[in-house]
Amino acid sequence: MGRKINFEERPKKGPGRKARKQKDPVFDKNLLKGTEDDPEGKKLSHRQKVRAKKRNELKAQKQEQNKQAKEKKGKQRQQKKEKAQKRKYESDEEEEEDEGRGSPQVEPERLPMNVQKAQQKYAKLAKAKPVPQQVEEDSKEEEEESDDEPEQGRKRDILASDDSEEEEEDDDDSDAEPEAKDALPIERAGKKLRKKQSEDERLAREELEDQMANKAPFEFPDENEQVTNIQDVHMRIKEVIGVLSDFSVNRDKNRSRSEYMELLQKDLCLYYSYNEFFMQLLIKLFSPNELLEFLEASEVQRPLTIRTNSLKTRRRDLAQALINRGVNLDPIGKWSKEGLVVYSSQVPLGATPEYLAGHYMIQGASSMLPVMALAPEENERILDMCAAPGGKSSHIAALMRNTGVLFANDVNKDRLQAVVGNFHRLGIQNAIVTSEDGTKYRDIMTGFDRVLLDAPCTGSGVISKDPSVKTTKTEIDIQRCYNLQRKLLLTAIDCLSANSETGGFLVYSTCSILPQENEWVIDYALRKRNVKLVPTGLDFGAEGLVNFCGQKYHPSMKLTRRFYPHTFNMDGFFVAKLQKFSDAIPKTQPDEDEEAEEEDEKESGIEDLGSDEATEQPLPKKIDKRDWYYKDIIEKRKKAREDPNHVVKVFEKPVKKEKKNKEEPKIVTPEQSPAPAKTQSSKKKKKQLEEVATPVSTPLKAQTSTKKKKTVEEVKTPQVASPPAAKSQSSMKKKKLKVDAEEVATPKASPVTPKVKSSAKKKKLKVEG
């Protein structure tokens, strides 16, 4: 048995499935025969009778419960009305008594609190409804309950925990919005929650305004005052920023804005552990409120991101595989089709089978932006001047789909090992890895379609990764980076080909937020080469700076993009895209600004390409092998000293030259050995050695022998006592004798000459000895 469906009468469509009221079952007339309604019909069985009784009992119980609930509601409402009226009369009587007694008896501190309570009471009474309207509503609710009993049951279950005040608000809503009757109970409960939240926000706002109005003005600390608690410094930073936000109203008339800025700088350096020079640059770059946000964001690590290798898999398949391994991740955003953000992981992401198979690369979100701006195409010739550790280069190769040629260059050979390892793991086959100085790459190869230059910088945008930047970076470091970046950028532009059909584009990027390393370098390149700025193609990011600290840059600098950690939740980055429209190098007269820049370079000891060092910078005693700056200086000095036309501008120590020995080297044979005891055999050996030690040469002519005799006789003559003039002549003759002996002793290998018996030759050997 059960309820039978009547297919002829379909239920009307309501607002929702749960809100539809189930109609009573329709039985066949034949089944009803024999009952009280139709006694002539068929008699019901025992079970049918029992079920019918149960149904009737349940209906009666529900009706009684509904009546009791209505009575309780009516009583509660009447009690509330009586209480509200009593409170009203009591408050009026209290006010009359206070007026009669006089104001002196009231404490001055509690007076504003009593006023606030009275205002709240009157506001509640104003919201309350008159009695006749509520009676009408009760009658309407009774009619609805009689029609929709199950719907009222749901309402009681959902809203049973609500207070009586919420019920009164619901009545107000029903009067204000007649359409709310058709809404579901959940929707009504949601509206009530929203109203509560709005009221809480309004009350909190009022409290804050009262606190701001009653707050004491900021007192400037004394010079001798010492801070013992770091939390006091943090509170003082917020107070100073509040004063600077509306300086004309909150300021102390005896203090200037510069004094407040000095105090803020000092507190920020103390609280966040920055040096004064670096903090001054950040204060010039950001407003006080934005500066605080940047410093707070730099203390927090950025979320871990990975890039899908499109050569081996798709992002959807990779995400599913990592989720199965217990990794919680999401797409990085609409701007990237390959990036994923990892929130948490139960396994190390650098050791999963997918990572070892080359399905993804652990890479920061901001480092994907330069490659997206470069937009490489298939079958192109592309150069990455600073490629290590290979994240951007592998991204370029993936977008090229292993076609064309990719040159990945880096000065440091040790870092190139990581590039080669990543290329093998990711399956990149169109790359050529080189280790050359980027400033000299134009002498090796040119004519590239696109060039990516991720220049070395101070790292002011990645402080969360390297906190040492806060204290170690100085003005000299920034100037070194600036000069190196200029050289690399000019070389990269020279390597480009303006006649390329698809390319001729260069992307310059740094992980720094300082204008000295970004806009300043781009502005220099626009003046020195035939290039122009073009849109990067990135939909988000802050525009580049046109003015900074009194310096004006090119108006097209707005096309560049800046990314900050406190606005985009990624590392600080700068991206600029240049297009080369001519291979010719313009020849322009130097302006005053350029001359001033060159003077600054000479003072710092760093000069442009092809310029000589005017002054030598003192070098430290211990130089690290990885320090490219000092290594370049040492190489330049060595080349300058080797140059014969080098002009010494600074005192240099004289080079020690080894003195040549005037004596001729003796010929040593392997037969020589320590001198044994004098015997007849030893004497014979000495004679043989003397014979071997004679100069090995071809058979001599008679003329040479006669000349030798003359020279030997001339050597003998000056031994007799003679004046000093004769001594000088004898020295000259000895030199001639040595020259003749060198001519005779040729190094040509020839058979040993027979024994020489002439006494002249023996005397010659003695003289040579």
HUPE-V55337 format. One record per residue. RES is the residue in one letter. OMEGA is omega in radians with two decimals (NA if undefined). BURIAL is + if it has 9 or more other C-alpha atoms within 8 Angstrom, else -. D_FIRST is the distance of its C-alpha to the first C-alpha in whole Angstrom. Layout:
BEGIN
((RES,OMEGA,BURIAL,D_FIRST) (RES,OMEGA,BURIAL,D_FIRST))
END
This chain:
BEGIN
((M,3.13,-,0) (G,-3.14,-,4) (R,-3.11,-,7) (K,-3.13,-,9) (I,3.04,-,12) (N,-3.06,-,15) (F,-3.12,-,18) (E,-3.11,-,20) (E,3.14,-,21) (R,3.12,-,22) (P,3.14,-,22) (K,3.13,-,26) (K,3.13,-,27) (G,-3.12,-,28) (P,3.14,-,31) (G,-3.06,-,29) (R,-3.10,-,25) (K,-3.08,-,25) (A,-3.13,+,26) (R,-3.14,+,24) (K,-3.14,-,22) (Q,-3.10,-,18) (K,3.12,-,17) (D,3.14,-,15) (P,3.12,-,12) (V,-3.12,-,13) (F,3.07,-,11) (D,-3.09,-,12) (K,3.14,-,15) (N,-3.14,-,14) (L,-3.09,+,11) (L,3.14,+,14) (K,-3.12,+,16) (G,3.11,+,17) (T,3.13,+,17) (E,3.14,-,20) (D,-3.10,-,20) (D,-3.05,+,20) (P,-3.12,+,21) (E,-3.04,-,22) (G,-3.11,+,18) (K,3.12,+,16) (K,3.12,-,16) (L,3.09,+,12) (S,-3.11,-,12) (H,-3.14,-,13) (R,3.14,-,10) (Q,3.13,-,9) (K,-3.13,+,12) (V,-3.13,-,13) (R,3.12,-,10) (A,3.10,-,12) (K,3.14,-,15) (K,3.14,-,15) (R,-3.13,-,14) (N,3.12,-,17) (E,3.13,-,19) (L,3.13,-,19) (K,-3.13,-,20) (A,3.12,-,23) (Q,3.13,-,24) (K,3.12,-,24) (Q,3.13,-,26) (E,3.13,-,28) (Q,3.12,-,29) (N,3.13,-,29) (K,3.14,-,32) (Q,3.14,-,34) (A,3.12,-,34) (K,3.13,+,35) (E,3.12,-,38) (K,3.13,-,39) (K,3.13,-,39) (G,3.13,-,42) (K,-3.14,-,44) (Q,-3.13,-,44) (R,3.13,-,45) (Q,3.11,-,48) (Q,3.13,-,49) (K,3.12,-,50) (K,3.14,-,52) (E,3.13,-,54) (K,-3.13,-,55) (A,3.12,+,56) (Q,3.11,-,58) (K,3.13,-,59) (R,-3.13,-,60) (K,-3.12,-,62) (Y,3.13,-,64) (E,3.14,-,65) (S,3.12,-,66) (D,3.14,-,68) (E,3.13,-,70) (E,3.14,-,70) (E,3.14,-,72) (E,3.12,-,74) (E,3.12,-,75) (D,3.13,+,76) (E,3.13,-,78) (G,-3.14,-,80) (R,-3.10,-,81) (G,-3.09,-,82) (S,-3.08,-,81) (P,-3.10,-,83) (Q,-3.12,-,81) (V,3.11,-,78) (E,-3.07,-,78) (P,-3.08,-,79) (E,-3.08,-,77) (R,-3.09,-,74) (L,-3.13,+,74) (P,3.13,-,72) (M,3.10,-,69) (N,3.12,-,69) (V,-3.14,-,69) (Q,3.13,-,67) (K,3.13,-,64) (A,3.12,-,65) (Q,3.12,-,64) (Q,3.13,-,61) (K,3.13,-,60) (Y,3.12,-,61) (A,3.11,-,59) (K,3.12,-,56) (L,3.12,-,57) (A,3.14,-,58) (K,-3.08,-,54) (A,-3.07,-,53) (K,3.02,-,51) (P,-3.01,-,53) (V,-3.06,-,51) (P,-3.13,-,50) (Q,-3.13,-,48) (Q,3.11,+,46) (V,3.11,-,45) (E,-3.13,-,44) (E,3.14,+,42) (D,3.12,-,40) (S,3.12,-,39) (K,-3.13,-,38) (E,3.11,-,36) (E,3.12,+,34) (E,-3.14,-,33) (E,-3.12,-,31) (E,3.11,+,30) (S,3.13,-,28) (D,-3.03,-,27) (D,3.13,+,26) (E,-3.13,-,25) (P,-3.14,-,23) (E,3.10,+,26) (Q,3.10,+,28) (G,3.09,-,27) (R,3.13,+,27) (K,-3.12,+,31) (R,-3.13,-,31) (D,-3.05,-,30) (I,-3.01,+,33) (L,-3.12,-,36) (A,-3.10,-,35) (S,-3.11,-,38) (D,3.11,-,41) (D,-3.14,-,44) (S,3.13,-,44) (E,3.12,-,47) (E,3.10,+,44) (E,3.10,+,42) (E,3.10,-,45) (E,3.10,-,46) (D,3.09,+,43) (D,3.11,+,43) (D,-3.14,-,47) (D,-3.12,+,45) (S,3.09,+,43) (D,-3.08,-,46) (A,-3.08,-,48) (E,3.13,-,45) (P,-3.13,-,43) (E,-3.10,-,41) (A,3.14,+,40) (K,-3.13,-,37) (D,-3.09,-,35) (A,3.12,-,36) (L,3.11,-,33) (P,3.14,+,34) (I,3.12,-,35) (E,3.12,-,38) (R,3.11,+,39) (A,3.10,+,39) (G,3.10,-,41) (K,3.13,-,43) (K,3.12,+,44) (L,3.12,-,45) (R,3.12,-,47) (K,3.10,-,49) (K,-3.13,-,50) (Q,-3.14,-,51) (S,3.12,-,53) (E,3.11,-,55) (D,3.11,-,55) (E,3.14,-,57) (R,3.12,-,59) (L,3.12,-,60) (A,3.11,-,61) (R,3.12,-,63) (E,3.10,-,65) (E,3.14,-,66) (L,3.11,-,67) (E,3.09,-,69) (D,3.12,-,71) (Q,3.14,-,72) (M,-3.13,-,73) (A,-3.10,-,75) (N,-3.08,-,76) (K,3.13,-,77) (A,3.13,-,81) (P,-3.11,-,82) (F,3.13,-,83) (E,-3.13,-,86) (F,-3.09,-,88) (P,3.09,-,89) (D,-3.13,-,92) (E,-3.10,-,94) (N,-3.10,-,95) (E,3.14,-,91) (Q,-3.12,-,89) (V,-3.14,-,85) (T,-3.08,-,84) (N,-3.12,-,80) (I,3.11,-,79) (Q,3.07,-,76) (D,3.10,-,79) (V,-3.14,+,80) (H,3.10,+,76) (M,3.13,-,76) (R,3.08,+,80) (I,-3.13,+,79) (K,3.14,-,76) (E,3.13,+,78) (V,3.10,+,81) (I,3.06,+,78) (G,3.09,-,77) (V,-3.10,+,81) (L,3.13,+,81) (S,3.05,-,78) (D,-2.94,+,80) (F,-3.08,+,83) (S,-3.11,-,85) (V,-2.98,-,83) (N,-3.02,+,83) (R,2.96,+,86) (D,-3.04,-,89) (K,-3.13,-,92) (N,-3.11,-,94) (R,3.11,-,92) (S,-3.12,-,92) (R,-3.13,-,89) (S,3.12,-,91) (E,3.08,-,91) (Y,3.14,+,87) (M,3.09,-,87) (E,3.10,-,89) (L,3.12,-,87) (L,3.13,+,84) (Q,-3.14,+,85) (K,-3.12,+,87) (D,3.13,+,83) (L,3.09,+,81) (C,-3.14,+,84) (L,-3.04,-,83) (Y,-3.07,+,79) (Y,3.05,-,78) (S,3.04,+,82) (Y,2.99,+,83) (N,-3.00,+,87) (E,-3.10,+,89) (F,-3.10,-,89) (F,3.12,+,86) (M,3.08,+,84) (Q,3.10,+,87) (L,-3.13,+,86) (L,3.11,+,82) (I,3.08,+,83) (K,-3.06,-,85) (L,-3.05,-,82) (F,2.95,-,79) (S,-3.08,-,79) (P,-3.13,+,78) (N,-3.14,-,75) (E,3.09,-,74) (L,3.12,+,76) (L,3.10,-,74) (E,3.13,+,71) (F,-3.12,+,73) (L,3.11,+,74) (E,-3.14,+,71) (A,3.14,+,69) (S,3.11,+,72) (E,-3.07,-,71) (V,3.11,-,68) (Q,3.09,-,67) (R,3.14,-,66) (P,-3.13,+,62) (L,-3.13,+,62) (T,3.09,+,62) (I,3.13,+,62) (R,-3.14,+,63) (T,3.07,+,61) (N,-3.06,+,63) (S,3.09,+,62) (L,-3.04,-,65) (K,-3.07,-,62) (T,3.06,+,59) (R,-3.09,+,57) (R,-3.13,+,56) (R,-3.13,-,52) (D,3.12,-,52) (L,3.14,+,55) (A,-3.14,+,52) (Q,-3.14,-,49) (A,-3.13,-,52) (L,3.08,+,53) (I,3.10,+,50) (N,3.11,-,48) (R,3.07,-,52) (G,3.13,+,51) (V,3.10,+,53) (N,-3.04,+,52) (L,3.12,+,53) (D,3.00,-,53) (P,-3.03,-,55) (I,3.14,+,58) (G,-3.13,-,58) (K,-3.06,-,58) (W,-3.13,-,62) (S,3.11,-,61) (K,-3.04,-,59) (E,-3.03,+,60) (G,3.07,+,60) (L,3.08,+,58) (V,-3.13,+,58) (V,3.13,+,57) (Y,3.13,+,56) (S,-3.10,-,55) (S,3.09,+,56) (Q,3.14,-,55) (V,3.07,+,58) (P,-3.06,-,61) (L,3.11,-,61) (G,-3.12,-,65) (A,3.11,-,63) (T,3.08,+,60) (P,3.12,-,60) (E,3.12,+,60) (Y,-3.13,+,63) (L,3.09,+,65) (A,3.09,-,64) (G,-3.14,+,65) (H,3.12,+,61) (Y,-3.13,+,62) (M,3.08,+,65) (I,-3.00,+,66) (Q,3.12,+,67) (G,-3.12,+,67) (A,-3.09,+,66) (S,-3.13,+,69) (S,3.02,+,71) (M,-3.03,+,69) (L,-3.14,+,70) (P,-3.14,+,73) (V,3.08,+,72) (M,3.09,+,70) (A,3.13,+,73) (L,3.10,+,75) (A,-3.12,-,72) (P,3.12,+,74) (E,-3.10,-,73) (E,3.07,+,74) (N,3.07,-,77) (E,3.11,+,79) (R,-2.98,+,82) (I,3.14,+,81) (L,2.98,+,82) (D,-2.96,+,81) (M,3.13,+,84) (C,-2.88,+,82) (A,-3.02,+,80) (A,0.04,+,79) (P,3.01,-,77) (G,-3.14,+,75) (G,-3.13,+,72) (K,3.14,+,73) (S,3.11,+,75) (S,3.07,+,72) (H,3.11,+,70) (I,-3.13,+,72) (A,3.12,+,72) (A,3.11,+,68) (L,3.08,+,69) (M,3.13,+,72) (R,3.09,-,69) (N,3.05,+,72) (T,-3.13,+,75) (G,-3.12,+,78) (V,3.09,+,80) (L,3.10,+,79) (F,3.12,+,82) (A,-3.05,+,81) (N,3.01,+,84) (D,-3.09,+,85) (V,-3.04,+,88) (N,-3.13,-,87) (K,3.14,-,87) (D,-3.14,-,85) (R,3.13,+,82) (L,3.08,+,82) (Q,3.08,-,81) (A,3.12,+,77) (V,-3.12,+,77) (V,3.13,+,78) (G,3.12,-,75) (N,3.13,+,72) (F,3.12,+,74) (H,-3.11,-,73) (R,-3.08,+,70) (L,3.09,+,68) (G,3.14,-,70) (I,-3.02,+,72) (Q,-3.06,-,75) (N,-3.02,+,77) (A,3.02,+,79) (I,-3.08,-,82) (V,3.14,+,83) (T,3.09,-,86) (S,-3.11,+,88) (E,3.06,+,91) (D,-3.08,-,92) (G,-3.13,+,90) (T,-3.12,-,93) (K,-3.06,+,95) (Y,-3.13,+,92) (R,3.10,+,94) (D,-3.10,-,97) (I,-3.04,-,94) (M,3.08,-,92) (T,3.08,+,91) (G,3.12,-,89) (F,3.10,+,85) (D,3.13,+,83) (R,3.14,+,81) (V,3.04,+,82) (L,3.12,+,80) (L,3.01,+,82) (D,-2.93,+,80) (A,3.02,+,83) (P,-3.03,-,84) (C,-3.12,+,84) (T,3.14,+,84) (G,-3.14,+,80) (S,3.10,+,80) (G,-3.10,+,76) (V,-3.13,+,75) (I,3.13,+,76) (S,3.10,+,73) (K,-3.08,-,73) (D,-3.11,-,77) (P,3.14,-,78) (S,3.12,-,82) (V,-3.08,+,82) (K,-2.98,+,82) (T,-3.00,+,85) (T,-3.02,-,87) (K,3.13,+,87) (T,-3.13,-,91) (E,-3.14,-,92) (I,3.12,-,94) (D,3.14,+,91) (I,-3.13,+,90) (Q,3.08,-,93) (R,3.14,+,93) (C,-3.11,+,89) (Y,-3.12,+,90) (N,3.09,+,93) (L,3.13,-,92) (Q,3.10,+,89) (R,3.14,+,91) (K,-3.14,+,93) (L,-3.11,+,90) (L,3.11,+,88) (L,3.10,+,92) (T,3.13,+,92) (A,3.10,+,88) (I,3.12,+,89) (D,3.10,+,92) (C,3.13,+,90) (L,3.06,+,88) (S,3.12,+,88) (A,-3.11,+,88) (N,-3.14,-,89) (S,-3.10,+,85) (E,-3.06,-,83) (T,-2.97,-,80) (G,-2.99,+,81) (G,-3.09,+,84) (F,3.08,+,81) (L,3.09,+,82) (V,3.11,+,79) (Y,-3.11,+,81) (S,3.05,+,79) (T,3.05,+,79) (C,3.14,+,77) (S,3.12,+,79) (I,-3.10,+,79) (L,3.13,+,83) (P,-3.14,+,84) (Q,-3.12,+,88) (E,-3.05,+,86) (N,-3.08,+,84) (E,-3.12,+,85) (W,-3.13,+,88) (V,3.14,+,88) (I,3.13,-,87) (D,3.10,+,89) (Y,-3.14,+,92) (A,3.12,+,91) (L,3.14,+,90) (R,-3.03,-,94) (K,-3.09,-,95) (R,-3.13,+,93) (N,3.13,+,92) (V,3.09,+,89) (K,3.11,+,86) (L,3.11,+,83) (V,3.12,-,80) (P,-3.10,-,76) (T,-3.09,+,74) (G,3.11,-,71) (L,-3.02,+,69) (D,-3.09,-,67) (F,-3.12,-,67) (G,3.12,+,70) (A,3.13,-,73) (E,3.10,+,76) (G,-3.10,+,79) (L,3.05,+,82) (V,3.09,+,85) (N,3.06,-,87) (F,3.10,+,87) (C,3.10,-,90) (G,3.12,-,92) (Q,-3.14,-,92) (K,3.11,-,90) (Y,-3.12,+,89) (H,-3.11,-,88) (P,3.14,-,86) (S,3.13,-,83) (M,3.08,+,83) (K,3.14,+,79) (L,3.07,+,78) (T,-3.08,+,78) (R,3.10,+,75) (R,-3.14,+,75) (F,-3.08,+,72) (Y,-3.14,+,72) (P,-3.08,+,69) (H,3.13,+,68) (T,-3.05,-,67) (F,3.11,-,65) (N,3.03,+,65) (M,-3.10,+,67) (D,3.09,+,70) (G,-3.04,+,73) (F,3.08,+,75) (F,-3.11,+,77) (V,3.08,+,76) (A,-3.13,+,79) (K,-3.11,+,79) (L,3.06,+,83) (Q,-3.13,+,84) (K,-3.13,+,87) (F,3.08,+,89) (S,3.11,-,92) (D,-3.12,+,94) (A,3.10,-,97) (I,-3.09,-,98) (P,3.08,-,99) (K,-3.10,-,102) (T,3.10,-,103) (Q,-3.12,-,105) (P,3.09,-,104) (D,3.11,-,103) (E,3.14,-,104) (D,-3.14,-,100) (E,3.12,-,100) (E,3.11,+,104) (A,3.11,-,102) (E,3.14,-,100) (E,3.10,+,102) (E,3.11,-,104) (D,3.13,-,101) (E,-3.13,+,101) (K,3.11,+,104) (E,-3.11,-,104) (S,3.13,-,101) (G,3.14,+,102) (I,-3.06,+,100) (E,-3.07,+,101) (D,-3.11,-,100) (L,3.05,-,100) (G,-3.11,-,104) (S,3.14,-,105) (D,3.13,-,108) (E,3.13,+,107) (A,3.13,-,109) (T,3.13,-,109) (E,-3.13,-,108) (Q,3.12,-,105) (P,-3.10,-,106) (L,3.08,-,103) (P,-3.11,-,102) (K,3.14,-,103) (K,-3.11,-,99) (I,3.11,-,98) (D,-3.12,-,94) (K,-3.11,-,94) (R,-3.10,-,90) (D,-3.08,-,92) (W,-3.04,-,93) (Y,-3.12,-,95) (Y,3.13,+,98) (K,3.11,+,98) (D,-3.13,-,98) (I,-3.14,-,101) (I,3.13,-,103) (E,3.12,-,103) (K,-3.12,-,104) (R,3.10,-,107) (K,3.13,-,108) (K,-3.14,-,108) (A,-3.14,-,110) (R,3.09,-,113) (E,-3.13,-,113) (D,-3.13,-,114) (P,-3.12,-,117) (N,-3.09,-,117) (H,3.12,-,115) (V,-3.11,-,117) (V,3.12,-,117) (K,3.13,-,116) (V,-3.11,-,115) (F,3.08,-,117) (E,3.12,-,116) (K,-3.13,-,117) (P,-3.13,-,119) (V,3.13,-,118) (K,3.10,-,120) (K,3.13,-,121) (E,3.13,-,122) (K,3.12,-,126) (K,3.09,-,127) (N,-3.14,-,129) (K,-3.13,-,133) (E,3.13,-,133) (E,3.14,-,132) (P,3.12,-,129) (K,3.12,-,131) (I,-3.11,-,130) (V,-3.14,-,128) (T,3.12,-,128) (P,-3.14,-,125) (E,-3.11,-,128) (Q,-3.08,-,129) (S,3.10,-,129) (P,-3.01,-,130) (A,3.11,-,134) (P,3.12,-,135) (A,-3.08,-,138) (K,3.09,-,141) (T,3.12,-,142) (Q,-3.14,-,144) (S,3.14,-,141) (S,3.10,+,139) (K,3.13,+,142) (K,-3.14,-,142) (K,3.12,-,138) (K,3.12,-,139) (K,3.13,-,141) (Q,3.13,-,139) (L,3.11,-,136) (E,3.11,-,139) (E,3.13,+,139) (V,-3.09,-,136) (A,3.10,-,135) (T,-3.11,-,138) (P,-3.13,-,136) (V,-3.09,+,134) (S,3.10,+,136) (T,3.09,-,137) (P,-3.07,-,141) (L,3.11,-,143) (K,-3.11,-,146) (A,-3.11,-,149) (Q,-3.14,-,149) (T,-3.14,-,146) (S,3.13,+,148) (T,3.11,-,151) (K,-3.14,-,149) (K,3.14,-,148) (K,3.14,+,151) (K,-3.12,-,152) (T,3.12,+,149) (V,3.13,+,150) (E,3.14,-,154) (E,3.10,+,153) (V,-3.11,+,150) (K,-3.03,-,153) (T,-3.08,-,156) (P,3.10,+,154) (Q,3.13,-,154) (V,-3.12,-,158) (A,-3.08,-,158) (S,3.13,-,158) (P,-3.12,-,158) (P,3.11,-,154) (A,3.13,-,154) (A,3.13,+,154) (K,3.13,+,151) (S,3.12,-,149) (Q,-3.13,-,150) (S,3.11,+,150) (S,3.09,-,146) (M,-3.14,-,146) (K,3.11,+,147) (K,3.11,+,145) (K,3.10,-,142) (K,-3.14,-,143) (L,3.14,+,143) (K,3.12,-,140) (V,3.13,-,139) (D,3.13,-,141) (A,3.10,-,139) (E,3.10,-,136) (E,-3.12,-,137) (V,-3.07,-,138) (A,3.07,+,135) (T,-3.08,+,132) (P,-3.11,-,129) (K,3.11,-,129) (A,3.14,-,129) (S,3.13,-,132) (P,-3.09,-,133) (V,-3.13,-,135) (T,3.12,-,139) (P,-3.10,-,142) (K,3.13,-,144) (V,-3.10,-,146) (K,-3.07,-,149) (S,3.14,-,151) (S,-3.12,-,151) (A,-3.12,-,150) (K,3.10,+,147) (K,3.12,-,147) (K,3.12,+,148) (K,3.12,+,145) (L,3.12,+,143) (K,3.13,-,144) (V,3.13,-,144) (E,3.10,-,140) (G,NA,-,140))
END
